Amino acid sequence: MTNKRLDDVNTHLADQSRRIDETNKRIDEVRAEFTKRFDEIHPDLINRIDANNARIDHFFETAVTKYEHVKMEERVSRLEREVDGLRRQMPA
C-alpha cells in the first residue's frame, strides 16, 4: 500500500515537473517575443516618452504660473483695499 502511494506521488511529481518545464518554456517564448517587439518599437517609444515629458513639463510650468497669477491678484486686491482704507483715514 505504501509503495503504491509512493508511486502515485512520484507520478504526480513527474507530471508537475513536466508542467513546470512547459510553463518555463512558454515564459521564455513570451520573453523572447516581448524583447523582439520592444527592440522594434524602442526608438519610437523613447521619442514618444520624451514628447510626453516635454508636455508634462510645460503643463507644470503653466500650472505654477496660473497659481502665482491668482496669488498675485489676491495680493493686489488686498493692497488696493488697504490703500482705500488709508485714503479714507487721511485728512482732506
C-alpha positions as CSV (number, residue, x, y, z in Angstrom):
1,M,0.0,0.0,0.0
2,T,2.8,2.4,0.9
3,N,4.7,1.6,-2.3
4,K,1.6,2.3,-4.3
5,R,1.2,5.6,-2.6
6,L,4.8,6.5,-3.3
7,D,4.4,5.5,-6.9
8,D,1.4,7.8,-7.1
9,V,3.3,10.6,-5.5
10,N,6.3,10.1,-7.9
11,T,4.0,10.1,-10.9
12,H,2.3,13.2,-9.7
13,L,5.7,14.9,-9.1
14,A,6.9,13.9,-12.6
15,D,3.7,15.4,-14.0
16,Q,4.2,18.6,-12.1
17,S,7.8,18.8,-13.2
18,R,6.7,18.4,-16.9
19,R,4.2,21.2,-16.4
20,I,6.7,23.4,-14.9
21,D,9.1,22.8,-17.8
22,E,6.3,23.6,-20.3
23,T,5.5,26.8,-18.3
24,N,9.1,27.8,-18.3
25,K,9.4,27.2,-22.0
26,R,6.3,29.4,-22.6
27,I,7.7,32.1,-20.4
28,D,10.9,32.0,-22.4
29,E,9.0,32.3,-25.6
30,V,6.9,35.2,-24.4
31,R,10.1,36.9,-23.1
32,A,11.8,36.5,-26.5
33,E,8.7,37.8,-28.3
34,F,8.5,40.8,-25.9
35,T,12.2,41.6,-26.3
36,K,11.9,41.5,-30.1
37,R,8.8,43.7,-30.1
38,F,10.4,46.1,-27.7
39,D,13.5,46.4,-29.7
40,E,11.4,47.1,-32.8
41,I,9.4,50.0,-31.1
42,H,12.2,51.1,-28.8
43,P,13.3,54.3,-30.8
44,D,9.7,55.4,-31.3
45,L,8.8,54.7,-27.7
46,I,11.7,56.8,-26.5
47,N,10.6,59.7,-28.8
48,R,7.1,59.4,-27.5
49,I,8.2,59.4,-23.9
50,D,10.4,62.4,-24.5
51,A,7.5,64.3,-26.1
52,N,5.2,63.4,-23.2
53,N,7.8,64.5,-20.7
54,A,8.1,67.9,-22.5
55,R,4.3,68.3,-22.4
56,I,4.2,67.4,-18.7
57,D,7.0,69.9,-18.0
58,H,5.0,72.6,-19.9
59,F,1.9,71.7,-18.0
60,F,3.6,72.2,-14.7
61,E,5.2,75.5,-15.8
62,T,1.7,76.7,-16.8
63,A,0.1,75.4,-13.7
64,V,2.6,77.2,-11.5
65,T,2.2,80.4,-13.5
66,K,-1.5,80.3,-13.1
67,Y,-1.2,79.6,-9.3
68,E,1.2,82.5,-9.0
69,H,-1.1,84.8,-11.0
70,V,-4.0,84.0,-8.8
71,K,-1.9,84.7,-5.7
72,M,-0.7,88.0,-7.2
73,E,-4.3,89.1,-8.0
74,E,-5.3,88.3,-4.4
75,R,-2.3,90.3,-3.1
76,V,-3.1,93.3,-5.4
77,S,-6.8,93.3,-4.3
78,R,-5.7,93.2,-0.7
79,L,-3.3,96.1,-1.2
80,E,-5.9,98.1,-3.1
81,R,-8.3,97.7,-0.1
82,E,-5.6,98.8,2.3
83,V,-4.8,101.9,0.2
84,D,-8.5,102.8,0.0
85,G,-8.7,102.4,3.8
86,L,-5.7,104.6,4.3
87,R,-7.1,107.2,1.9
88,R,-10.3,107.3,3.9
89,Q,-8.3,107.9,7.1
90,M,-6.3,110.8,5.6
91,P,-7.5,114.3,6.4
92,A,-8.8,116.1,3.3
